[in-house]
């Protein structure tokens, strides 16, 4: 593969990883400034921050590994080294994918719990409203 193409792809990945790392840190700092955060939300956000930071850092590592691997495999010309090196890079990409899936599932679970809680509260309020309406209607007793 052409070194220019590998360098361009690696540069784009490194730029994307840098932007994501900055975004994750900024989001985490903004969340930490909230004073009334629920402990469950705190736990969810902290775990999300760690997963996303790890994924973004791995993306940066893979970007560097693309260039280093291209140079080393061209320079050393050892088949066992080439196979081992790229296997490690593939494992890093797989780990990033697993972290992404874990993030999707954790987000779905957390917001599913919030939705369930809201639906339960809504049902309680609706029942209370129905009880209040059945006792009195528009300020006049029901007949």
C-alpha positions, 0 to 999 in steps of 0.5 A: 500500500502507498505510504501516502494513502496510509499516512492520510488515513492515519492522519484522518483517524488521529484527527478524529480521535483527538476531536473525540477525546477533547469532546469527551473531556469537555462533556465530563467536566460539564457534567461534574459541575452539576451539583444535583446529579443522581448517583445512578446517573453519576455512575452511568456517566463515569462509566460512559466517559471511561469507555469512550475515552478508551475507545478514542485513545485506541483509535489514536493508537490504531492510527499510529500503528498503521503508519508504524506497521507500514514502515516496520513491515517494509523495513524488516520484511519478516512474515511472522512479525508482519502477521503478529503485528497486524493481528495485534492491530486487528485485536485492538480494532475488535476491542474498540468494537466491543467497547462500542457495543457495550456503550450502546447497550449501557445507554439503551439500558440506562435510558430504558430504566429512565423511561420505565420510571417516567411511565410508572410516575405518569401512571401514578399521576394519571390515577391520582387525577382520575381519583380527584376527578371522580370525587369532584368535577369542576368544583361541584360534587359529582351526582 
